[in-house]
Amino acid sequence: MLLPSTTDDSLFDGLSPGDLYRYGRTCKRAHDAVNSFIRRKFHLHGLLERYFQPNDVFDFRRLQAKTGMFISGSTALQFLDRVVYPESDLDLYLEHRYRHVVALWLTQAGYRYTPPVTYPDETLDEALELVSDLPRLDGMFYTITPKGYFGAAIVLNFEKQNPCRKIQLITSHHSPLQLVLNYHSTCVMNIITHEKAYSLYPRGTFDERRSLLNLPLKSERLQVATTKYSARGWKIVSKISTEEFENPRSAFSHGLRYIGDGKCWTLSILPKLNLPDSTIETNSWVHLYDSDLVPTMSATVFVSGRLRYGYLIGDEPLRRYVSHVSDAFDGNYRSGEQQLDYIFSKMIEHFRQRKKANRDPVDSLGDENAPRETRSDFADTNTE
């Protein structure tokens, strides 16, 4: 006999995501109870209604699909951790060339641009034109920019009153994901697109309540940030142990990663909307350690004038593959067609399938008998 949902809530509220899903695997009734709890508790619209009117939340998600914008920072962490930080801002990340349409939408939603104290008379139009768009050449690879906000093109602050709400719009010339991988530590490496939420290091963040330091604490700003998350319950660690390094199933294991892989926690956003699929899972990176077991995130950014977005490429074999298949873009599609990003995403998925099957991704192009990619580790926590 199942307990009432309210009883489930009182029990499940005390479980970490990992424990929650492990309980859900014990039997069908437990599985159904956990799924019901997830639908009730992981409700993004409730969180976003702190910043927007209910009808605007749907328009916001449509804007995400149109521009590739995602939520990150403390708001994404709050959503996945089932908590609310009353003083927190809403951090929005997107490619620089889509800044105008998002800024306009925010003003129509009742927000006012707040200029920096050093330029108190700066208008929104002036701020938007302060940094120009970079030319997008076909088939270019860029190294990830310096860590932290220094990799951002612009950071714009918006605010409205009654009640006071603040939004930060943070742009990147090539890929906003590079800014996420340059966060101070792993507990804030979470993103929310129009259709899914992802935690990149869920076991460390939610099961172990550890956050692996990704930046040296050389500035007061970084010290304040890590102190804040330490006060919120995370143990900030600067490096891992040898035993953890040698364990491929550890919370911070080294190797090639991509958005939505088996080490991520992937959660569908409800209600589902009739919108194009996101191509965010095309992005990859490599989690590395130096001889002192201090971590770093490594990737290059692939940019093409024929694609709507830039994509992180984690390793050299994939980079060679992307160079090869990008030649197929020439002359076949108009620049910026959303369909082309979808095709590119499927090419990357094909590469991963062939790599798992130990077959040459280039030689097997067009083969429809590719095995479906399996997920492991934290993959059991993917909820569709």
SULHU-V605839 format. One record per run of one state. SS is the DSSP state (2 for helix, 1 for strand, 0 for the rest). FROM is the first residue (numbers start at 1). LEN is the number of residues. If there is no record, write none. Layout:
BEGIN
SS_FROM_LEN, SS_FROM_LEN
END
This chain:
BEGIN
0_1_4, 2_5_8, 0_13_4, 2_17_8, 0_25_3, 2_28_14, 0_42_2, 2_44_5, 0_49_5, 2_54_14, 0_68_2, 1_70_3, 0_73_1, 2_74_8, 0_82_8, 1_90_6, 2_96_13, 0_109_3, 1_112_3, 0_115_2, 2_117_3, 0_120_4, 2_124_6, 0_130_10, 1_140_4, 0_144_4, 2_148_4, 0_152_2, 1_154_7, 0_161_4, 1_165_8, 0_173_4, 2_177_4, 0_181_4, 1_185_1, 2_186_3, 0_189_1, 1_190_3, 0_193_3, 1_196_4, 0_200_2, 2_202_6, 0_208_2, 1_210_4, 0_214_6, 2_220_12, 0_232_3, 1_235_3, 0_238_4, 2_242_5, 0_247_8, 1_255_4, 0_259_6, 1_265_4, 0_269_11, 2_280_3, 0_283_1, 1_284_6, 0_290_5, 1_295_4, 0_299_1, 1_300_4, 0_304_7, 1_311_3, 0_314_2, 2_316_14, 0_330_8, 2_338_19, 0_357_20, 2_377_5, 0_382_1, 1_383_1, 0_384_1
END
